[in-house]
Amino acid sequence: MAEEMGADAVTYSPIFFSPGKGEAKGLKDLEELAKNSKINIYALGGIIEEKHVEDIKKTKAYGFASIRYFC
């Protein structure tokens, strides 16, 4: 829907468990979305360690954002 409305990018979250953010969507869903989307996908939610970042890179998501990873 975001593509149809002309968006350049979207965020998708939470990828991993993040307190108070609901059920994690997971890497498989992120990978599927990134593969089938023509716009940039940014992963959010529960990204707290290097392994998470490496796993996100494998999905072809455009990037990620995190607070706890950088603190």
NUDREN-521091 format. One record per atom (N, C-alpha, C): residue number from 0; atom name; z, x, y. Coordinates in Angstrom, 3 decimals, padded with zeros to 6 digits, m for minus. Layout:
// residues N
REC,NUM,CA,Z,X,Y
...
//
This chain:
// residues 71
REC,0,N,000.000,000.827,m001.189
REC,0,CA,000.000,000.000,000.000
REC,0,C,000.000,000.876,001.259
REC,1,N,000.762,001.984,001.208
REC,1,CA,000.807,002.876,002.367
REC,1,C,m000.578,003.451,002.676
REC,2,N,m001.323,003.803,001.629
REC,2,CA,m002.686,004.307,001.826
REC,2,C,m003.551,003.262,002.511
REC,3,N,m003.472,002.043,002.027
REC,3,CA,m004.276,000.958,002.587
REC,3,C,m003.952,000.706,004.053
REC,4,N,m002.707,000.988,004.440
REC,4,CA,m002.282,000.771,005.822
REC,4,C,m002.572,001.974,006.710
REC,5,N,m003.148,003.036,006.120
REC,5,CA,m003.551,004.193,006.906
REC,5,C,m002.518,005.296,007.031
REC,6,N,m001.487,005.269,006.202
REC,6,CA,m000.463,006.316,006.267
REC,6,C,m001.041,007.658,005.835
REC,7,N,m000.542,008.731,006.438
REC,7,CA,m000.924,010.094,006.061
REC,7,C,m000.065,010.612,004.918
REC,8,N,001.162,010.109,004.827
REC,8,CA,002.119,010.599,003.840
REC,8,C,003.201,009.541,003.620
REC,9,N,003.900,009.690,002.484
REC,9,CA,005.045,008.838,002.184
REC,9,C,006.148,009.678,001.560
REC,10,N,007.363,009.162,001.632
REC,10,CA,008.469,009.763,000.903
REC,10,C,008.730,008.912,m000.333
REC,11,N,009.225,009.567,m001.366
REC,11,CA,009.513,008.878,m002.621
REC,11,C,010.878,009.337,m003.091
REC,12,N,011.790,008.381,m003.271
REC,12,CA,013.157,008.778,m003.608
REC,12,C,013.941,007.650,m004.273
REC,13,N,015.056,008.006,m004.878
REC,13,CA,015.520,009.354,m005.174
REC,13,C,014.853,009.884,m006.446
REC,14,N,014.481,011.122,m006.446
REC,14,CA,013.859,011.731,m007.619
REC,14,C,014.923,012.045,m008.666
REC,15,N,016.017,012.647,m008.227
REC,15,CA,017.150,012.963,m009.100
REC,15,C,018.351,012.126,m008.649
REC,16,N,019.413,012.134,m009.444
REC,16,CA,020.613,011.398,m009.070
REC,16,C,021.098,011.832,m007.691
REC,17,N,021.385,010.855,m006.865
REC,17,CA,021.925,011.100,m005.537
REC,17,C,022.948,009.996,m005.270
REC,18,N,024.190,010.363,m005.015
REC,18,CA,025.253,009.361,m004.856
REC,18,C,024.882,008.257,m003.867
REC,19,N,025.007,007.028,m004.316
REC,19,CA,024.775,005.879,m003.450
REC,19,C,023.319,005.550,m003.182
REC,20,N,022.392,006.190,m003.889
REC,20,CA,020.965,005.975,m003.615
REC,20,C,020.245,005.182,m004.700
REC,21,N,020.974,004.665,m005.659
REC,21,CA,020.343,003.889,m006.720
REC,21,C,019.862,004.774,m007.860
REC,22,N,019.180,004.147,m008.802
REC,22,CA,018.712,004.851,m009.991
REC,22,C,017.617,005.866,m009.643
REC,23,N,017.713,007.056,m010.231
REC,23,CA,016.714,008.103,m009.996
REC,23,C,015.358,007.671,m010.550
REC,24,N,014.307,007.933,m009.805
REC,24,CA,012.958,007.575,m010.233
REC,24,C,012.419,008.571,m011.252
REC,25,N,012.813,009.829,m011.130
REC,25,CA,012.421,010.840,m012.104
REC,25,C,011.120,011.550,m011.787
REC,26,N,010.944,012.664,m012.464
REC,26,CA,009.771,013.511,m012.248
REC,26,C,008.488,012.878,m012.768
REC,27,N,008.584,012.148,m013.857
REC,27,CA,007.385,011.533,m014.436
REC,27,C,006.761,010.542,m013.454
REC,28,N,007.579,009.708,m012.835
REC,28,CA,007.065,008.759,m011.843
REC,28,C,006.493,009.482,m010.628
REC,29,N,007.184,010.536,m010.181
REC,29,CA,006.696,011.316,m009.041
REC,29,C,005.345,011.942,m009.368
REC,30,N,005.225,012.508,m010.554
REC,30,CA,003.970,013.135,m010.967
REC,30,C,002.831,012.116,m011.002
REC,31,N,003.093,010.952,m011.549
REC,31,CA,002.079,009.896,m011.634
REC,31,C,001.639,009.453,m010.238
REC,32,N,002.599,009.269,m009.359
REC,32,CA,002.280,008.864,m007.990
REC,32,C,001.451,009.931,m007.279
REC,33,N,001.861,011.181,m007.389
REC,33,CA,001.150,012.273,m006.727
REC,33,C,m000.268,012.422,m007.274
REC,34,N,m000.428,012.228,m008.566
REC,34,CA,m001.728,012.361,m009.209
REC,34,C,m002.692,011.262,m008.765
REC,35,N,m002.164,010.069,m008.531
REC,35,CA,m003.019,008.919,m008.231
REC,35,C,m003.093,008.556,m006.760
REC,36,N,m002.530,009.379,m005.910
REC,36,CA,m002.499,009.077,m004.486
REC,36,C,m003.403,010.031,m003.709
REC,37,N,m004.020,009.520,m002.682
REC,37,CA,m004.863,010.355,m001.820
REC,37,C,m004.086,010.861,m000.606
REC,38,N,m002.878,010.378,m000.419
REC,38,CA,m002.056,010.838,000.708
REC,38,C,m000.939,011.739,000.183
REC,39,N,m000.323,012.468,001.089
REC,39,CA,000.742,013.390,000.716
REC,39,C,002.014,012.654,000.332
REC,40,N,002.651,013.136,m000.741
REC,40,CA,003.900,012.567,m001.233
REC,40,C,005.004,013.603,m001.061
REC,41,N,006.074,013.231,m000.384
REC,41,CA,007.244,014.088,m000.228
REC,41,C,008.369,013.557,m001.104
REC,42,N,008.901,014.409,m001.949
REC,42,CA,010.006,014.035,m002.835
REC,42,C,011.329,014.163,m002.084
REC,43,N,012.204,013.198,m002.284
REC,43,CA,013.540,013.210,m001.685
REC,43,C,014.560,012.803,m002.742
REC,44,N,015.799,013.162,m002.506
REC,44,CA,016.890,012.619,m003.297
REC,44,C,017.364,013.461,m004.456
REC,45,N,018.574,013.990,m004.323
REC,45,CA,019.227,014.695,m005.407
REC,45,C,018.705,016.096,m005.675
REC,46,N,017.941,016.633,m004.781
REC,46,CA,017.381,017.975,m004.954
REC,46,C,018.440,018.972,m004.493
REC,47,N,019.110,019.602,m005.480
REC,47,CA,020.250,020.455,m005.125
REC,47,C,020.182,021.857,m005.718
REC,48,N,019.172,022.139,m006.532
REC,48,CA,019.108,023.466,m007.144
REC,48,C,017.655,023.917,m007.289
REC,49,N,017.487,025.216,m007.491
REC,49,CA,016.153,025.805,m007.587
REC,49,C,015.314,025.161,m008.696
REC,50,N,015.929,024.830,m009.817
REC,50,CA,015.193,024.188,m010.913
REC,50,C,014.566,022.880,m010.448
REC,51,N,015.264,022.121,m009.645
REC,51,CA,014.706,020.876,m009.108
REC,51,C,013.441,021.167,m008.301
REC,52,N,013.509,022.184,m007.451
REC,52,CA,012.356,022.545,m006.619
REC,52,C,011.185,022.970,m007.510
REC,53,N,011.452,023.799,m008.503
REC,53,CA,010.395,024.248,m009.416
REC,53,C,009.782,023.072,m010.172
REC,54,N,010.605,022.139,m010.605
REC,54,CA,010.098,020.957,m011.314
REC,54,C,009.239,020.086,m010.399
REC,55,N,009.632,019.947,m009.164
REC,55,CA,008.848,019.164,m008.203
REC,55,C,007.491,019.822,m007.967
REC,56,N,007.454,021.148,m007.873
REC,56,CA,006.179,021.855,m007.685
REC,56,C,005.185,021.520,m008.789
REC,57,N,005.649,021.335,m009.989
REC,57,CA,004.784,021.040,m011.130
REC,57,C,004.153,019.654,m011.045
REC,58,N,004.698,018.779,m010.229
REC,58,CA,004.194,017.409,m010.121
REC,58,C,003.033,017.271,m009.156
REC,59,N,002.770,018.270,m008.378
REC,59,CA,001.729,018.240,m007.343
REC,59,C,002.121,017.405,m006.129
REC,60,N,003.417,017.084,m006.022
REC,60,CA,003.884,016.458,m004.776
REC,60,C,003.614,017.453,m003.646
REC,61,N,003.379,016.953,m002.456
REC,61,CA,003.043,017.807,m001.320
REC,61,C,004.217,018.673,m000.884
REC,62,N,005.427,018.122,m001.003
REC,62,CA,006.611,018.857,m000.580
REC,62,C,007.867,018.074,m000.904
REC,63,N,008.974,018.585,m000.404
REC,63,CA,010.256,017.914,m000.618
REC,63,C,011.112,018.094,000.616
REC,64,N,012.138,017.273,000.701
REC,64,CA,013.144,017.395,001.751
REC,64,C,014.494,017.223,001.105
REC,65,N,015.470,017.961,001.604
REC,65,CA,016.802,017.902,001.044
REC,65,C,017.823,018.392,002.066
REC,66,N,019.000,017.881,001.976
REC,66,CA,020.102,018.400,002.790
REC,66,C,020.962,019.308,001.926
REC,67,N,021.384,018.803,000.783
REC,67,CA,022.324,019.566,m000.051
REC,67,C,021.728,020.853,m000.615
REC,68,N,020.437,020.909,m000.851
REC,68,CA,019.804,022.129,m001.358
REC,68,C,019.943,023.275,m000.358
REC,69,N,019.850,022.958,000.916
REC,69,CA,019.867,023.984,001.960
REC,69,C,021.251,024.279,002.524
REC,70,N,022.251,023.526,002.103
REC,70,CA,023.611,023.741,002.629
REC,70,C,024.357,024.774,001.815
//
